[in-house]
Structure formats: structure tokens, C-alpha cells
Amino acid sequence: MRYLKKSMNISEKIKNDFPFFEKTGVAYLDSAATSQTPQVVLDAMEAYYTIFRANVHRGLYGLSAEATERFEGARETIAQFIGASKEEIIFTGSATMSSNLLTYALENTLELREGDEILLSAMEHHSSIVPLQELAQRKKLKLVYIPLAEGFALDYKEAKRLITPRTKIVAVMRASNVLGTINDVRAISQTARKNGAIMIVDATSAAGHAPLSVKDLDCDYLYFSGHKMCGPTGIGVLYGRRDFLEKLYPGFFGGGMIDRVTREKSSWREVPGRFEAGTPPIAEAIGLAAAAEYINEIGFPAIREQIEDVFSYARETLSRIPNVSIYARTDARENAGILSFTIKGVHPHDAAEILSRENVAIRAGHHCAEPLLSELGETALCRASFYFYNTRGDADRLAAGIKKAKATLRA
Ligand SMILES: Cc1ncc(COP(=O)(O)O)c(C=O)c1O
């Protein structure tokens, strides 16, 4: 490991890898919205733009061959990052694009009948809920939700009861972007499999924050965005089980995904190419692979240690502030570094605004999870999200900012 010895606090050193921190001095606690970018990722993308920029899978000249090689190499790196094979990795523009592509492709493939059910967890992000809602409307399917149990976890007993032979699709996120809860997806996927349902996992809040293995999760499809795991914006990943991808009809059409085109009809490339219509996000895929390599180099044991330490410290510090309510499990090992809270008498938007004046960046609002917020009986929450570059010092600045917000608004 290049960066640390076992018990060393990694984050002060790690911050030096990110130009953002030196330039801004911000206590950045919004990595669940988007993470910061290390220099190695910027360098990898700059190399593409300055040294070997060309389109992929098209040109026969050297530069195009090099761009193709690097792009396909990025696919291999991402496959290894989640324990998949190269043919199972589709590059998209974002997690949202992955979710939409998958929904269209499933609609084109599955025999869905009126009254069939789609089961979602109560924690899902709008990017998984809304495409599936649209599918449900088009095909007259029923949407069913797995409720929350005590302690900001999913009700697994209820999940198992709700999966029946009528269930065709199950969508459960690996980690909640609001509560931070890391869900036991495997406990649900096994019941889904027994009932012949397809298991989809939104891993956007978990990727780069905790180890991710499609085999351990036992899922059929999984997706995430690059920009929440130190990668660039404009890149998403969609994993699909090889045998499933072989049978999946494409969702988007155009150049790049075809084998032959006649005036009347077309045939498709092998997987995964048939799911990548048009010029793919080349520099972004290369940047994402550099991010995955950077994360691997630091290592998940060190990453988890740091996230769990800062989360626990922040949770304890905030819970000592009167009238602050916390929406997260107590055990840091079950959390992806996300701490949502409210302050009695201070609207979350006002809190975020006052913290911003103190150079502390948190997010406030419904976090694209309105059904979850209504189950919690809230319309908005403050959310501090920690990544491995955050320190206890950042948590102290958060606590000081909250006290300032309370004093300013006399709450
Ligand atoms: C859990 C989760 N899923 C999906 C998304 C959508 O990601 P993107 O906006 O990059 O498409 C987000 C973004 O906030 C998220 O937090």
C-alpha cells in the first residue's frame, strides 16, 4: 500500500492527492452527490485528450487502435473492480442512464403481463423508481414497496413475503444515499431468484465506498456512476450477467452497436457492444478506470476504516448537540459514510446555507428519494456524506457550523 501504515489516519495525506482541497479549503461533506477527483484521474483523462485522442472501434490507424485498447482496458479494470467479466460491463453516461437503458431493454425482452409486479425497496433513488414507474404504467404492472423496519434498515421478513411468482423485477439499492444503510441485498436476491424474478442493484452509493462483488450480491444487473467514486462525470456502468445479456434485446439503437444494417433491418454486435450505441464516453471510461486503480491502491480495508472512523465520530458529536435528530444506523460498519440529520427549528436549506458560509458543504433536500422521505415523515433532511479523504477535523467543522446555525436562528 503506497499511502499508509495500518493505524495511520490516511485522510490528511490523501487530501494532497486532490487539487480541490488545497485550492478551496472546503470541508467537503457532499461526496454522496459527487466526489472529488484525484490528480491521477485528471492525468489519465488529459493523456487521452492530448496524446492519443481518436474514436474507438472504428479507425485502423495507430491512434485509434491505442484509444480502443485503453478504452477496452478500462472495461477490464471495471470488470475486475466488481468481480465480473469484461463482456458483462456496459459503459453508459451515468447511473441514471444505466437504469433507463436497462428498463427499456427489459421491456423489449421480458414477457410482462398486466398485473405482474415490480418490487422496490422503500429506499430507492428516483433514478430507479421513475423509469420503473413509467414501465409499470406502459405495461399495467403493479409497483410494490419493501417497507423500512426499526433502525433505518429494510424489513427483510416483509421483503421475502412480498416476493411471489407474480414478481418479475426486484430493485434494491446496495446502500441508501439518504440513510447510508448498507442493505443485505443477497438476503433478498436469493428469494427473488427462487421466484424467477430479475434482481437489479443500484450500487451508486456503495461503489468505491465498500467492496463490491456481483457474485456476493448474487444479482442479475447492477449499476453505478463514476463521479461518486473519484471518477469523472459523464460515465456510468451497467453490469449484466453474461447469460442474461445474451438474451437481452438492446434499449438504444444507432451506430456502434450494429453488426449489419440493410435498408429494412439490422443485426447487433456481440455483447456488450450491442448496448453501447454511438460514440461512448472514452476519456471518462479511462478516467474511471484510473479512479478504480487509485481506490484499489489505497485498499478497501483502509478506506472503510477511515469512513467508519469519521462517521462514528461525527455521529457521536452531532448526537450531543441538543435538538439534532439523526437518521442513520448506529453501527458504522452498516453505513456507507452518510449521516442525515435535522435540527429542530432550523430548516435544512437554512442549515446548508449557513454551513456554506462557514466553508462546509453539505446537501439539504429530498435527495432524490421522496418516497423514502415521506416514509420517514420528512420533506427535507440535511445530509453530510463522508469519503476516505474526510477527517475528524471536517466533522468538527460540521458540528461548529450546526451550532452557529442554531445560534443564528435562535433554535
Ligand atoms: C443511490 C443513487 N442512485 C443513483 C443516482 C443517480 O446517479 P447519477 O445522477 O450520476 O445518474 C444517485 C445520485 O445521486 C444516487 O445517489
The ligand as an SDF file (V2000), in Angstrom:
LIG
                    3D

 16 16  0  0  0  0  0  0  0  0999 V2000
  -28.1430    5.9350   -4.8600 C   0  0  0  0  0  0  0  0  0  0  0  0
  -28.1170    6.6990   -6.1370 C   0  0  0  0  0  0  0  0  0  0  0  0
  -28.5280    6.1090   -7.2560 N   0  0  0  0  0  0  0  0  0  0  0  0
  -28.4980    6.7320   -8.4360 C   0  0  0  0  0  0  0  0  0  0  0  0
  -28.0770    8.0310   -8.5380 C   0  0  0  0  0  0  0  0  0  0  0  0
  -28.0640    8.6900   -9.8830 C   0  0  0  0  0  0  0  0  0  0  0  0
  -26.7600    8.9810  -10.2330 O   0  0  0  0  0  0  0  0  0  0  0  0
  -26.4740    9.9610  -11.4570 P   0  0  0  0  0  0  0  0  0  0  0  0
  -27.1040   11.2750  -11.0970 O   0  0  0  0  0  0  0  0  0  0  0  0
  -24.9900   10.0450  -11.5250 O   0  0  0  0  0  0  0  0  0  0  0  0
  -27.0930    9.3690  -12.6480 O   0  0  0  0  0  0  0  0  0  0  0  0
  -27.6550    8.7040   -7.3910 C   0  0  0  0  0  0  0  0  0  0  0  0
  -27.2390   10.1240   -7.4680 C   0  0  0  0  0  0  0  0  0  0  0  0
  -27.4310   10.8940   -6.5520 O   0  0  0  0  0  0  0  0  0  0  0  0
  -27.6790    8.0250   -6.1570 C   0  0  0  0  0  0  0  0  0  0  0  0
  -27.2960    8.6180   -5.0400 O   0  0  0  0  0  0  0  0  0  0  0  0
  1  2  1  0
  2  3  1  0
  2 15  2  0
  3  4  2  0
  4  5  1  0
  5  6  1  0
  5 12  2  0
  6  7  1  0
  7  8  1  0
  8  9  2  0
  8 10  1  0
  8 11  1  0
 12 13  1  0
 12 15  1  0
 13 14  2  0
 15 16  1  0
M  END
$$$$
